[in-house]
Amino acid sequence: KGWPVLKLLIKKAGVQPELIRAAGLCHQAEAKNWLLKVLKEQEQLKLQVLQALACWGGELPITLIRNVLNEKSQPLLITGLELLKFKIHQLSDELLLDLVQKPLRDFRDPVVLSTIRVLQRRNSAVVNSKIAEIAKNGSETTARAALLALSCIATSHSLATLSNLLNELPQGSLREMAQKQLELQLRYK
């Protein structure tokens, strides 16, 4: 019942950030269609509209998500990754990894951390290997997050990946963390 009221408010006040947010919260198809229309017409409201569309991430076209994941803005990239969380179950590992290439290479830790959170929803050897690459080549912060992600996945693939990392990581805190995470997983297996 929320959309008819919002529609009247939009007619009176015009497109406002608060009404964009409310349209996302009402979860009605007409609101989604309106948000997609606003996205095409009003570039300055792109971030707010994409955030409001998050609950429909699974229904959004992959081309839209791909375009957002190719943006330079950190808030837009993180919002694109939030959209991807709702779409991930519909994607092959190859397509998923293709979509997150740019965010994984981003120099900003918050973008890479958000990407790790998306990838850790997947249990496959190829995705676990990608997370392991972050553990080996990322910043201290992203490497630690990657090790925790592998531990949280807690499957045979992720445990094997953690075990392999023990041999690949240099002596130091990351290797100790990998050892600890592996021991914790093996203790509860």
The 8 nearest C-alpha neighbors of each residue, nearest first, counted from 0:
[[1, 2, 3, 4, 25, 27, 5, 26],
 [2, 0, 4, 25, 3, 5, 27, 22],
 [1, 3, 5, 4, 0, 6, 30, 25],
 [4, 2, 6, 5, 1, 0, 7, 8],
 [3, 5, 7, 6, 2, 1, 8, 0],
 [6, 4, 2, 8, 7, 3, 9, 1],
 [5, 7, 3, 9, 4, 8, 2, 10],
 [8, 6, 10, 4, 5, 9, 11, 3],
 [7, 9, 5, 11, 10, 6, 12, 4],
 [10, 8, 13, 6, 12, 11, 7, 14],
 [9, 11, 7, 8, 13, 12, 6, 14],
 [10, 12, 8, 9, 13, 7, 6, 14],
 [13, 11, 9, 8, 10, 14, 15, 7],
 [14, 12, 9, 10, 11, 15, 8, 18],
 [13, 15, 9, 12, 18, 16, 19, 10],
 [14, 16, 18, 17, 13, 19, 12, 9],
 [17, 15, 19, 18, 20, 47, 14, 44],
 [18, 16, 20, 19, 15, 21, 14, 22],
 [17, 19, 21, 15, 20, 16, 22, 14],
 [18, 20, 16, 22, 17, 21, 48, 15],
 [21, 19, 17, 23, 51, 18, 22, 16],
 [20, 22, 18, 24, 23, 19, 17, 25],
 [23, 21, 19, 30, 25, 24, 20, 18],
 [24, 22, 51, 20, 21, 25, 52, 26],
 [23, 25, 21, 22, 26, 20, 51, 54],
 [24, 26, 22, 23, 27, 1, 21, 2],
 [27, 25, 24, 23, 28, 30, 22, 54],
 [26, 28, 30, 29, 25, 31, 2, 22],
 [27, 29, 31, 30, 32, 26, 33, 2],
 [30, 28, 32, 31, 27, 33, 2, 34],
 [29, 31, 33, 27, 22, 28, 32, 34],
 [32, 30, 34, 28, 33, 29, 35, 27],
 [33, 31, 29, 35, 30, 34, 36, 28],
 [32, 34, 36, 30, 31, 35, 29, 37],
 [35, 33, 37, 31, 36, 32, 38, 48],
 [36, 34, 38, 32, 33, 37, 31, 39],
 [35, 37, 33, 39, 34, 38, 32, 40],
 [38, 36, 34, 40, 39, 35, 41, 33],
 [39, 37, 35, 36, 40, 41, 45, 34],
 [40, 38, 36, 37, 41, 35, 42, 45],
 [39, 41, 37, 38, 36, 42, 35, 44],
 [42, 40, 43, 37, 44, 38, 39, 45],
 [41, 43, 45, 44, 40, 38, 39, 37],
 [42, 44, 41, 45, 46, 47, 38, 40],
 [45, 43, 42, 47, 46, 41, 48, 38],
 [46, 44, 42, 48, 47, 43, 38, 49],
 [45, 47, 49, 48, 44, 75, 50, 74],
 [48, 46, 50, 44, 49, 45, 51, 16],
 [49, 47, 51, 45, 50, 46, 34, 44],
 [50, 48, 52, 46, 51, 47, 45, 53],
 [49, 51, 47, 53, 52, 48, 46, 78],
 [50, 52, 23, 48, 20, 49, 53, 47],
 [51, 53, 49, 50, 55, 54, 23, 48],
 [54, 52, 56, 82, 55, 50, 51, 49],
 [53, 55, 56, 52, 23, 51, 26, 85],
 [56, 54, 58, 53, 57, 52, 59, 85],
 [57, 55, 82, 85, 53, 59, 58, 54],
 [56, 58, 86, 85, 55, 59, 82, 83],
 [59, 57, 55, 56, 60, 86, 85, 61],
 [60, 58, 56, 57, 55, 61, 63, 64],
 [61, 59, 62, 63, 58, 64, 57, 56],
 [60, 62, 64, 63, 65, 59, 86, 66],
 [63, 61, 65, 60, 64, 66, 59, 67],
 [64, 62, 66, 61, 65, 60, 67, 59],
 [63, 65, 61, 67, 66, 62, 79, 68],
 [66, 64, 62, 68, 63, 67, 61, 98],
 [67, 65, 63, 69, 64, 68, 62, 70],
 [66, 68, 64, 69, 79, 70, 65, 76],
 [69, 67, 65, 76, 79, 66, 70, 64],
 [70, 68, 66, 67, 65, 71, 101, 76],
 [69, 71, 67, 68, 72, 76, 75, 66],
 [72, 70, 73, 69, 76, 75, 68, 67],
 [71, 73, 75, 74, 70, 76, 77, 69],
 [72, 74, 76, 75, 77, 71, 110, 107],
 [75, 73, 77, 76, 72, 78, 46, 79],
 [74, 76, 78, 72, 73, 77, 79, 46],
 [77, 75, 79, 73, 68, 78, 74, 70],
 [76, 78, 80, 74, 79, 75, 110, 73],
 [77, 79, 81, 75, 80, 76, 74, 50],
 [80, 78, 76, 82, 67, 81, 77, 68],
 [79, 81, 83, 77, 82, 78, 76, 84],
 [82, 80, 78, 84, 83, 79, 77, 53],
 [83, 81, 56, 79, 53, 80, 84, 85],
 [82, 84, 80, 86, 85, 81, 87, 79],
 [85, 83, 81, 87, 82, 86, 117, 80],
 [86, 84, 57, 56, 83, 82, 87, 81],
 [87, 85, 57, 83, 84, 89, 88, 56],
 [86, 88, 90, 89, 84, 83, 85, 95],
 [87, 89, 90, 86, 85, 91, 84, 121],
 [90, 88, 87, 86, 91, 57, 85, 95],
 [91, 89, 87, 88, 95, 94, 92, 86],
 [90, 92, 94, 93, 95, 89, 88, 87],
 [91, 93, 95, 94, 96, 90, 126, 125],
 [94, 92, 96, 91, 95, 97, 90, 125],
 [93, 95, 97, 91, 96, 92, 90, 98],
 [94, 96, 92, 98, 97, 93, 90, 91],
 [97, 95, 99, 93, 98, 94, 92, 100],
 [96, 98, 94, 95, 100, 99, 93, 92],
 [97, 99, 95, 96, 100, 94, 65, 68],
 [100, 98, 96, 102, 97, 101, 103, 95],
 [101, 99, 103, 97, 102, 98, 96, 104],
 [100, 102, 104, 103, 99, 105, 69, 68],
 [103, 101, 105, 99, 104, 100, 111, 110],
 [104, 102, 111, 100, 101, 105, 99, 114],
 [105, 103, 101, 102, 106, 100, 111, 99],
 [104, 106, 102, 107, 103, 101, 111, 110],
 [105, 107, 104, 108, 111, 110, 103, 102],
 [108, 106, 105, 109, 110, 111, 73, 104],
 [107, 109, 111, 110, 112, 141, 106, 140],
 [110, 108, 112, 111, 107, 113, 77, 73],
 [111, 109, 113, 108, 112, 107, 77, 102],
 [110, 112, 114, 108, 103, 113, 109, 102],
 [111, 113, 109, 115, 114, 110, 108, 141],
 [114, 112, 116, 110, 111, 115, 109, 77],
 [113, 115, 111, 117, 112, 116, 118, 110],
 [114, 116, 118, 112, 117, 113, 119, 111],
 [117, 115, 113, 119, 114, 118, 112, 120],
 [116, 118, 114, 115, 119, 120, 84, 113],
 [119, 117, 115, 120, 116, 121, 114, 126],
 [118, 120, 121, 116, 117, 148, 115, 152],
 [121, 119, 118, 117, 122, 116, 152, 87],
 [122, 120, 119, 118, 123, 126, 117, 152],
 [123, 121, 120, 152, 124, 126, 127, 119],
 [122, 124, 126, 125, 127, 121, 156, 92],
 [123, 125, 127, 156, 126, 128, 122, 157],
 [124, 126, 128, 127, 123, 129, 92, 93],
 [127, 125, 129, 128, 123, 124, 130, 118],
 [126, 128, 130, 124, 129, 125, 157, 123],
 [129, 127, 131, 125, 126, 130, 124, 132],
 [128, 130, 126, 132, 131, 127, 125, 133],
 [129, 131, 127, 133, 132, 128, 145, 126],
 [132, 130, 134, 128, 133, 129, 127, 135],
 [133, 131, 135, 129, 130, 134, 136, 128],
 [132, 134, 137, 136, 130, 131, 135, 142],
 [133, 135, 142, 131, 145, 132, 137, 136],
 [136, 134, 132, 133, 137, 131, 168, 142],
 [137, 135, 133, 134, 132, 138, 142, 131],
 [138, 136, 133, 142, 141, 134, 135, 139],
 [137, 139, 141, 140, 142, 136, 108, 133],
 [138, 140, 142, 141, 143, 137, 173, 134],
 [141, 139, 143, 138, 142, 144, 108, 137],
 [140, 142, 144, 138, 143, 137, 139, 145],
 [143, 141, 134, 145, 139, 137, 144, 140],
 [144, 142, 146, 140, 145, 141, 139, 147],
 [145, 143, 141, 147, 142, 146, 148, 140],
 [144, 146, 148, 142, 134, 143, 147, 130],
 [147, 145, 143, 149, 148, 144, 134, 177],
 [146, 148, 150, 144, 145, 149, 151, 143],
 [149, 147, 145, 151, 150, 146, 119, 144],
 [150, 148, 146, 152, 157, 147, 151, 145],
 [149, 151, 147, 153, 148, 152, 180, 146],
 [152, 150, 148, 153, 149, 147, 119, 154],
 [151, 153, 149, 150, 154, 148, 157, 119],
 [154, 152, 151, 150, 157, 158, 184, 149],
 [155, 153, 157, 156, 152, 158, 122, 150],
 [154, 156, 158, 157, 159, 153, 160, 152],
 [157, 155, 159, 154, 158, 124, 160, 123],
 [156, 158, 160, 149, 154, 159, 155, 153],
 [157, 159, 161, 155, 160, 156, 154, 162],
 [160, 158, 162, 156, 157, 161, 155, 163],
 [159, 161, 157, 163, 158, 162, 164, 156],
 [162, 160, 164, 158, 163, 159, 157, 177],
 [161, 163, 159, 165, 160, 164, 158, 181],
 [164, 162, 160, 165, 161, 166, 159, 167],
 [163, 165, 167, 161, 166, 162, 168, 160],
 [166, 164, 162, 163, 167, 168, 174, 177],
 [165, 167, 164, 163, 168, 162, 169, 174],
 [168, 166, 164, 165, 169, 163, 135, 174],
 [169, 167, 174, 164, 165, 166, 135, 170],
 [170, 168, 171, 174, 167, 173, 166, 165],
 [171, 169, 174, 168, 172, 173, 175, 165],
 [172, 170, 174, 173, 169, 175, 168, 176],
 [171, 173, 175, 174, 176, 170, 177, 169],
 [174, 172, 176, 175, 171, 177, 143, 168],
 [173, 175, 177, 176, 172, 168, 171, 170],
 [176, 174, 172, 178, 173, 177, 179, 171],
 [175, 177, 173, 179, 178, 174, 172, 180],
 [176, 178, 174, 180, 175, 179, 181, 173],
 [179, 177, 175, 181, 176, 180, 182, 174],
 [178, 180, 176, 182, 181, 177, 183, 175],
 [181, 179, 183, 177, 182, 178, 150, 176],
 [180, 182, 184, 178, 183, 179, 177, 185],
 [183, 181, 179, 185, 184, 180, 186, 178],
 [182, 184, 180, 186, 181, 185, 179, 187],
 [185, 183, 181, 186, 187, 182, 188, 180],
 [184, 186, 188, 182, 187, 183, 181, 158],
 [185, 187, 183, 184, 188, 182, 181, 180],
 [188, 186, 184, 185, 183, 182, 153, 181],
 [187, 185, 186, 184, 183, 153, 154, 182]]
